[in-house]
Amino acid sequence: MVTVNEAREDKTATASPFAMACRFCGASAEQEFVDLGMSPLCESYLPADQLNQMEPFYPLRVNVCARCFLVQLPEYVSPADIFTEYAYFSSYSSSWVEHARVYTESVRRRFGLNERSFVIELASNDGYLLQHFVQANIPVLGIEPAVNVAEAARARQVPTRCCFFGVDAARELAAAGEQADLIIGNNVLAQVPDLNDFVGGVKIALKPTGVVTMEFPHLMRLMQENQFDTIYHEHFSYFSFLTAERIFAAHGLTLFDVEEIPTHGGSLRIYARHTDDAMHNVTDAVANLRGREERAGLTKLATYEAFAEQVKETKRKLLAFLIGARRAGKTVVGYGAPGKGNTLLNYCGIRTDLLEFTVDRNPYKQGQFLPGTRIPIRHPDALEQAQPDFILILPWNLTDEIVAQLDYVREWGARFVVPIPRVRVL
Ligand SMILES: [Zn+2]
């Protein structure tokens, strides 16, 4: 017979400090996917008067569930600490606003949305997307947990409720007769700590004939293209199509279509409906993507285990480039101050000795410092003054837009450097 004390000793001897219950299926998920060391919260920009203070760093160690292959982070930080004041305003990226406009037109046509429809967007940010429905007289409701961002949305006439979404919020909506014809969730699924509560809420807030569309970064692309810098504490989960399909099915929702879109280095846009609503047939794109993910090895644990080494090699190559440039007397500065840049720079240990400063169009970030690395963030005009030899593009997913915007840096012969999937000088 095993006594309570013996069992406890046994547990401390074998359990990984990073062990967790899978946030979807509940199995023990302690298999390492990648360990990016210690990192501060990637959106915690520092004002100058905090430079003489400490910063909290949290482990950035990612697990994979051996049963359902959900790639996930333990909840190192609570969402209330992360999302109630958020520095990301979607409207500052012009390609992002355009992406939203094109999407809005496409779903309006495909699902016949009009003045009598009702559209809910989860994590609606500053209303950059819903504004297009408002302009077309389609009633909308945004749900956005960050107070300052929700205020910005209301200022542009987008009705917005400031709360976290889940089963409770969905029941309130349903009770008030506010079920949706379309529920949109773009870049929010990854940020939900209680995945089952969130998807369960979507089921409740959706009309019997309603449609859900969600966009999230595609795990297959993350793995194939070394996009480890898109991992941060704010992103609790990373989805293949196969795993997303399992999660929605468990809540009575069927994915009937999927599109692969270029945002964030390769995302999926899934289309879901109630499983018992036969209005929309399941398209060939669904079986096609399932097959490609299986052939890419996403149903085998060994594929996930191989990712970490690829990440280490990407770091070594980026450091080799930066050290080589500095030794040759060249100057390197950054462009952009996105969350992904902070994961990259902290993991690689890149500070002002290798990257003097970065610039960003978002006035909220200008004059502040990157978390952890404390690289100063300046106005884009600083590029012209400094005339650097190399500009490292941190939001590499927006490379085309940035290179076009910064055409003038060619005057002094500056060259662009992209860090991911592998360091490349353009
Ligand atoms: Zn699982």
Residues whose N, C-alpha, C, O or C-beta is under 5 A from the ligand:
A	BS01	ZN	C22 F24 C25 G26 A27 C65 R67 C68 F69 L70
